[in-house]
Amino acid sequence: MTFEVALKYVRENNIKATYIHNNSTISISAARRMINGDTTPHEDTKLALIEFVKSHIQSYNLENEEDFLDRVEEMVDENFEKLMQRKSFRRIIHIEALKIFIKAQAKGDTINVENLSEAIKDN
């Protein structure tokens, strides 16, 4: 990870300077200056920010998996029409629908358009 990527992560996730200071070796003033783009930090400060972001991502992923999945689901709902314009997303939807049809056939059930939504809820 580069310093630029770490700084972008901090800005996009609205991480405050005090939080960075409390969870790293970076002073509050240095964190503020980095976030605001007021200075080019020393190399050790850049490395400290990179380590902070790596740690933050790891702990966030471990502690907030449900929140993350909720956010992804919300983003998909909000952008469904745009996503459906992408071939890769349509393929994913198609594959998932085929899985449901195959499972139903294996059970001896038949699925048509009318009961597809019920089959989706059951899977």
N, C-alpha and C positions, 0 to 999 in steps of 0.2 A: 504494500500500500504506500502511496506517495503522500507527502504532506498536503498537496492540493486536494487529493481525494478525501483525506481525513478532515480537512477544513470544510470542504463541501458538505460532508456528512454532518458535521457539527451545525452548520448553518441551516441545512434542510430539515434537521430534526429539532431545531430551535433549542439547542443545548446551551444553557447559560454559563457565563464565566465562573460564577460561584460554584456551580456543580463540577465544572472541570477542575477548579482549584481544590475542591474538597475530595476529589477522586484521582488526583494526579500530583505531580511535583511542580505543576505550573502555577505561578502566582495569579491572583485575580486580575491584576493590571495587565499582565502579559496575555492572559486569555482574552480579555476585553479587546486589547489592541489587535490580536489575531482575528477575532470574530469580526471586528469592524474594518479590518483591512488597513489599519493605521500604520503598520510596521511590518518589516520582514524579520521574523524571529531568528534567533541563533539556532544553530544546528541541533543542539541538545534539547531545545524547546520544541523544535519540529518533531524530533524523535519521541519526545514525551507525549505530544499530541497524538501521534500515530499509535503509540502503545495504549493511550487512553481510549481511542476510538475502537481499536481491536478488542480491548477488554469490554467496552460498552456493548459492542455488537454481540459478543459471545454471551455476556450475562443477559442481555435483552432477549436474545434468541432462546436461551434456556428458561428464563423466568416468565416470558410473556408469549409463549407459543400460541395460546388461545387468542390473545389480543391481536397478534400478527395475522392469524388465520381469519379473524373477524374483519380486520382491515382489508385483507386481500379480497374477501368475499364482498365487502362493501364496494371496493374499487371495481370489481368485475360487474356488480350490479349497475353501478353508475355509468360504466363504459361499455356495456354489453353490445350495443349497436356498433360501436367503433371496433370492438374486438371481433365481431362476426365478419367484418370486412377483411380480416387477416386469415389467410389460408391455413396457417398453423393452428390458430384457435378453432377454426371450423373442423379441422381434422381431430383435434382433441375431443370436441363435442361428439363428432361422428363415432369415434372409437368408443367413447363411454356408452353411447346409445347401443352400439353393437354388442358390447359386453352384457348389457342388460338383456338384449334379445337372446344371446347365447345362453345365459344363465336360465332364462325362462324356458328355452327349448330343452335344456338339460333336465329341467324339472318336469317336462311334459306340458308346460303351459304355453299358451299362445298369447302374443302381445300384439295389439293393434294400436293405432294412434289414440283411441279413446282411453285405453287403460295404461298407456305408456307413462303418464305422470304418476300413477299409483305405483308402478314398478320402479320408477326412479326414487320415490320416497322410501320404498322398502329396501333399497340397496344402499 
